[in-house]
Amino acid sequence: MPTNLAIDDKLIEEARLIGLHRTKKAVVTEALLEYIQRRKQVKIINLFGTIEYESDYYQQAGQGEVPTFHTLTSRNLKSTTL
C-alpha cells in the first residue's frame, strides 16, 4: 500500500547508514518492526509480579527439584531459585 510520509531526510539517512540499509523503505520497515517489538516487550514486562504461582509447584507435579534461573545483570551473572 503506497504511503507518503514527511520524514526528516537527515534522520532517515543516519538510520539508513547505521542500519546498513540500502533503501529508505528498508529503514522505515525495520524501524516499525523494532517499535512493535519494543511495545510488546513493555506489555510483557508489565506482567511481572502480577502472576501468582505456587512455590512448591514442581514438587507437587513430581518434577523433583525446583529449577534454577539465571539472571544476567550489567555487573555479573546471578542465580535465582523460585
Residue, then its C-alpha position, 0 to 999 in steps of 0.5 A: m500500500p503506497t504511503n507518503l510520509a514527511i520524514d526528516d531526510k537527515l534522520i532517515e539517512e543516519a538510520r539508513l547508514i547505521g542500519l546498513h540499509r540500502t533503501k529508505k523503505a528498508v529503514v522505515t520497515e525495520a524501524l516499525l518492526e523494532y517499535i512493535q517489538r519494543r511495545k510488546q516487550v513493555k506489555i510483557i514486562n508489565l506482567f511481572g509480579t502480577i502472576e501468582y504461582e505456587s512455590d512448591y509447584y514442581q514438587q507437587a507435579g513430581q518434577g523433583e527439584v525446583p529449577t534454577f534461573h539465571t539472571l544476567t545483570s550489567r555487573n555479573l551473572k546471578s542465580t535465582t531459585l523460585 
